[in-house]
Amino acid sequence: MYVCYLDEAGCTGALPSPNTQIQPVFVLGGVFIEESKIQSMTHDLLALKRRFFPNRLPETALYHDWMAAEIKGADLRRQARSTNRNDRRLSYYVIAESLKILNELNAKLVCRVYAKQIGHPFDGSAVYTSTVQSICTAFQNFLISKCSRGIVIADSRNKGKNANVSHSIFTQRFRAAGDPYSALLEVPTFGHSDNHAGLQMMDFICSALLFPITAQACMARHLLDHTHNSPLYLKLRARFGQDIKNLQYRYQDGKGNWHGGIKLVDPQNLYNAKVLFA
């Protein structure tokens, strides 16, 4: 059996002008992990925290306390643009070790990255729901290829938003035309990131890699307020672009069209995902 962990970065609000501090990028992604490897991933993540952030908890802290001592991807992103070289190094080390863990577990990524168009509507609710459906479709294909079944655990937001997303999958599963997610044991359920190593790992991917790379590569030249931009973010692409590219799960349909993987939606520049890896 496999688990798909879903997490996001950025906000679901529109970008009204180039002179705004609203986040210019929204990312939602999933990582597929074989359930037998979840324990190993969890131990590796706790070891990573204790190695790179030894002062985060007191010496008397229990081993399991380190699970709730979250290292946020947004903090790694901030360190990656720091003028302090040691801060940047720490960010790079943590990201590199996280990618190494996922690679050794043979984890697979499916993500959607949205570079918002300035002055245009951005229906965050519809984008979130349709993206979850797209990731579930890719997960379904992955499970069929593995002759397996799976569940989806998303980072919890609030009851109304959670229920809306789960219900969108529920209605498709029970439609007259048949269940498009037959390999999923249930509709997506929701958890808190301080209890799931998979959600914390996905936070690193979305918040510390895909968000900053997209913000700089796609949005920097269009914005007057550069709260969310930094030329240093392109060093993340140079160091880790190929690694996240290699973690993608992509597949072809009967017509030879490619699906899954990391998809960039960029109506302003019309870039595709290659700009996130190159």
C-alpha positions as CSV (number, residue, x, y, z in Angstrom):
1,M,0.0,0.0,0.0
2,Y,1.1,3.6,-0.6
3,V,0.3,6.9,1.0
4,C,0.1,10.2,-0.8
5,Y,1.0,13.2,1.4
6,L,-0.4,16.5,0.2
7,D,0.9,20.0,1.2
8,E,0.8,23.5,-0.1
9,A,2.9,26.7,-0.2
10,G,1.7,30.2,-0.9
11,C,-1.8,31.7,-0.6
12,T,-4.9,31.2,-2.7
13,G,-5.6,34.9,-3.1
14,A,-5.3,36.9,-6.4
15,L,-2.4,39.2,-7.2
16,P,-4.1,42.6,-7.7
17,S,-1.0,44.6,-8.8
18,P,2.7,44.5,-9.2
19,N,3.1,46.5,-6.0
20,T,1.7,44.1,-3.4
21,Q,3.1,41.8,-0.7
22,I,0.5,39.0,-1.6
23,Q,2.4,35.8,-2.4
24,P,2.8,35.6,-6.2
25,V,2.9,31.8,-6.3
26,F,0.7,29.0,-5.2
27,V,2.0,25.4,-5.0
28,L,0.2,22.2,-4.1
29,G,1.9,18.9,-4.3
30,G,1.9,15.2,-3.3
31,V,4.6,12.7,-2.5
32,F,3.9,9.0,-2.9
33,I,5.5,6.8,-0.2
34,E,5.2,3.0,0.2
35,E,3.7,2.4,3.6
36,S,6.4,0.0,4.7
37,K,8.9,2.9,4.3
38,I,7.1,5.5,6.4
39,Q,8.8,4.4,9.7
40,S,12.2,4.7,8.0
41,M,11.3,8.2,6.6
42,T,10.2,9.3,10.1
43,H,13.4,8.2,11.8
44,D,15.5,9.8,9.1
45,L,13.6,13.1,9.5
46,L,14.0,13.1,13.2
47,A,17.7,12.4,12.8
48,L,17.9,15.3,10.4
49,K,16.3,17.7,12.9
50,R,18.5,16.6,15.7
51,R,21.6,16.9,13.5
52,F,21.0,20.4,12.1
53,F,18.9,22.0,14.8
54,P,20.2,20.5,18.1
55,N,19.1,23.6,20.1
56,R,15.5,23.4,18.9
57,L,14.6,21.3,22.0
58,P,16.2,21.0,25.4
59,E,18.6,18.1,26.1
60,T,15.9,16.5,28.3
61,A,13.5,16.2,25.3
62,L,12.4,12.7,24.4
63,Y,13.1,11.2,21.0
64,H,9.5,11.4,20.0
65,D,9.3,15.1,20.9
66,W,11.3,15.9,17.9
67,M,8.4,15.0,15.6
68,A,6.4,18.0,16.8
69,A,9.5,20.3,16.6
70,E,8.7,21.3,13.0
71,I,11.3,22.8,10.7
72,K,9.2,24.9,8.4
73,G,10.0,25.1,4.7
74,A,9.3,28.8,4.9
75,D,12.1,29.2,7.4
76,L,14.5,27.3,5.1
77,R,13.4,29.6,2.2
78,R,14.2,32.7,4.3
79,Q,17.6,31.3,5.2
80,A,18.3,30.5,1.5
81,R,18.1,34.3,0.7
82,S,20.0,35.4,3.8
83,T,23.0,37.6,3.5
84,N,24.6,35.3,6.1
85,R,26.6,32.6,4.3
86,N,26.1,30.1,7.2
87,D,22.3,30.5,7.1
88,R,22.4,29.7,3.3
89,R,24.6,26.7,3.9
90,L,22.3,25.4,6.6
91,S,19.3,25.7,4.3
92,Y,21.2,23.9,1.5
93,Y,22.3,21.1,3.8
94,V,18.8,20.4,5.1
95,I,17.2,20.5,1.6
96,A,19.9,18.2,0.3
97,E,19.5,15.7,3.1
98,S,15.7,15.8,2.7
99,L,15.9,15.1,-1.1
100,K,18.4,12.3,-0.3
101,I,15.9,10.7,2.1
102,L,13.1,10.8,-0.5
103,N,15.3,9.5,-3.2
104,E,16.5,6.5,-1.1
105,L,12.8,5.7,-0.3
106,N,12.0,5.8,-4.1
107,A,9.4,8.4,-3.4
108,K,7.6,10.1,-6.3
109,L,6.3,13.7,-6.7
110,V,3.3,15.1,-8.5
111,C,2.9,18.9,-8.1
112,R,1.1,21.9,-9.6
113,V,2.8,25.3,-9.4
114,Y,0.8,28.4,-10.2
115,A,2.6,31.7,-11.1
116,K,-0.3,34.1,-10.7
117,Q,-1.2,36.6,-13.4
118,I,-1.1,40.1,-12.1
119,G,-4.5,41.9,-12.2
120,H,-6.4,38.7,-13.0
121,P,-8.8,36.6,-10.9
122,F,-7.4,33.6,-9.1
123,D,-10.1,31.3,-7.8
124,G,-8.1,29.7,-5.1
125,S,-10.9,27.3,-4.0
126,A,-11.4,26.0,-7.5
127,V,-7.6,25.7,-8.1
128,Y,-7.1,23.8,-4.9
129,T,-9.9,21.4,-5.6
130,S,-9.0,20.7,-9.2
131,T,-5.4,20.2,-8.3
132,V,-6.2,17.6,-5.7
133,Q,-8.3,15.8,-8.3
134,S,-5.4,15.9,-10.7
135,I,-3.0,14.6,-8.1
136,C,-5.5,11.8,-7.2
137,T,-5.7,10.9,-10.9
138,A,-1.9,10.6,-11.1
139,F,-1.9,8.6,-7.8
140,Q,-4.5,6.3,-9.2
141,N,-2.4,5.6,-12.3
142,F,0.7,5.0,-10.1
143,L,-1.2,2.6,-7.9
144,I,-2.5,0.6,-10.8
145,S,1.0,0.4,-12.2
146,K,2.1,-1.0,-8.8
147,C,-0.9,-3.4,-8.5
148,S,-1.5,-1.7,-5.2
149,R,-3.9,0.5,-3.3
150,G,-3.5,3.8,-1.3
151,I,-4.8,6.6,0.7
152,V,-4.3,10.4,0.5
153,I,-3.4,12.5,3.6
154,A,-3.5,16.2,3.2
155,D,-2.3,18.9,5.5
156,S,-5.4,20.2,7.3
157,R,-6.7,23.7,6.7
158,N,-10.1,24.1,8.2
159,K,-13.3,22.0,8.4
160,G,-15.1,23.8,5.6
161,K,-12.2,23.7,3.1
162,N,-11.3,20.1,4.0
163,A,-14.9,18.9,3.6
164,N,-15.2,20.7,0.2
165,V,-12.1,19.0,-1.2
166,S,-13.0,15.5,0.1
167,H,-16.6,15.9,-1.2
168,S,-15.3,16.7,-4.7
169,I,-13.5,13.3,-4.8
170,F,-16.5,11.6,-3.2
171,T,-18.9,12.8,-5.9
172,Q,-16.6,11.6,-8.6
173,R,-16.2,8.2,-6.9
174,F,-20.0,7.6,-6.8
175,R,-20.9,9.0,-10.2
176,A,-22.9,6.9,-12.7
177,A,-20.0,6.6,-15.1
178,G,-17.9,4.7,-12.5
179,D,-15.2,5.3,-10.0
180,P,-12.1,7.0,-11.5
181,Y,-10.2,6.5,-8.2
182,S,-10.8,2.8,-7.7
183,A,-7.4,2.1,-6.2
184,L,-7.9,4.7,-3.4
185,L,-9.2,3.1,-0.2
186,E,-11.0,6.3,0.8
187,V,-11.6,10.0,-0.1
188,P,-8.7,12.3,1.0
189,T,-8.4,12.6,4.8
190,F,-6.6,15.4,6.7
191,G,-3.8,15.4,9.2
192,H,-1.7,17.8,11.2
193,S,1.9,18.2,9.9
194,D,3.4,17.8,13.4
195,N,2.2,14.2,13.4
196,H,3.2,13.2,9.8
197,A,6.8,13.0,8.5
198,G,5.4,12.9,5.0
199,L,3.7,16.2,5.3
200,Q,6.8,17.8,6.7
201,M,8.9,16.5,3.9
202,M,6.4,17.8,1.4
203,D,6.5,21.2,3.0
204,F,10.2,21.3,2.3
205,I,9.6,20.6,-1.4
206,C,6.7,23.1,-1.8
207,S,7.9,25.9,0.5
208,A,11.7,25.7,0.3
209,L,12.1,24.8,-3.3
210,L,9.2,25.1,-5.7
211,F,7.8,28.4,-4.3
212,P,11.1,30.4,-4.2
213,I,12.3,29.1,-7.6
214,T,9.0,30.0,-9.2
215,A,8.8,33.3,-7.5
216,Q,12.2,34.4,-8.9
217,A,12.2,32.6,-12.3
218,C,8.6,33.6,-13.3
219,M,7.6,36.6,-11.3
220,A,10.6,38.8,-10.3
221,R,10.6,40.9,-13.5
222,H,6.9,41.6,-13.2
223,L,6.8,42.8,-9.6
224,L,7.7,46.1,-8.0
225,D,7.4,44.7,-4.5
226,H,10.1,42.0,-4.1
227,T,9.1,40.7,-0.7
228,H,8.9,37.2,-2.1
229,N,11.8,37.4,-4.6
230,S,15.6,37.0,-4.4
231,P,18.3,36.3,-7.0
232,L,19.7,33.8,-4.4
233,Y,16.6,31.6,-5.1
234,L,18.1,30.7,-8.4
235,K,20.9,29.0,-6.6
236,L,18.3,26.6,-5.3
237,R,17.4,25.8,-8.8
238,A,21.0,25.3,-9.8
239,R,21.7,23.0,-6.9
240,F,18.4,21.1,-6.6
241,G,16.5,21.5,-9.9
242,Q,17.7,18.2,-11.4
243,D,17.0,16.4,-8.1
244,I,13.3,17.4,-8.0
245,K,13.0,16.7,-11.7
246,N,14.2,13.2,-11.1
247,L,11.7,12.6,-8.3
248,Q,8.7,13.2,-10.6
249,Y,6.1,10.6,-11.3
250,R,5.1,11.0,-15.0
251,Y,3.1,8.7,-17.2
252,Q,1.6,8.6,-20.7
253,D,-2.0,8.0,-21.7
254,G,-3.2,5.9,-24.6
255,K,-2.5,8.8,-27.0
256,G,1.0,9.3,-25.9
257,N,0.4,12.5,-23.9
258,W,2.3,13.0,-20.7
259,H,0.7,13.6,-17.4
260,G,1.7,13.9,-13.7
261,G,5.0,15.2,-12.6
262,I,5.6,18.8,-11.8
263,K,3.4,21.1,-13.9
264,L,3.8,24.9,-14.1
265,V,0.8,27.0,-14.9
266,D,2.2,30.4,-16.0
267,P,-0.2,32.5,-18.1
268,Q,2.0,35.6,-17.9
269,N,5.2,34.1,-19.4
270,L,3.9,30.9,-20.9
271,Y,6.9,29.1,-19.4
272,N,6.7,25.3,-18.7
273,A,8.2,23.4,-15.9
274,K,11.6,23.2,-17.5
275,V,12.3,26.7,-16.2
276,L,12.1,25.3,-12.6
277,F,14.8,22.7,-13.3
278,A,17.2,24.3,-15.7
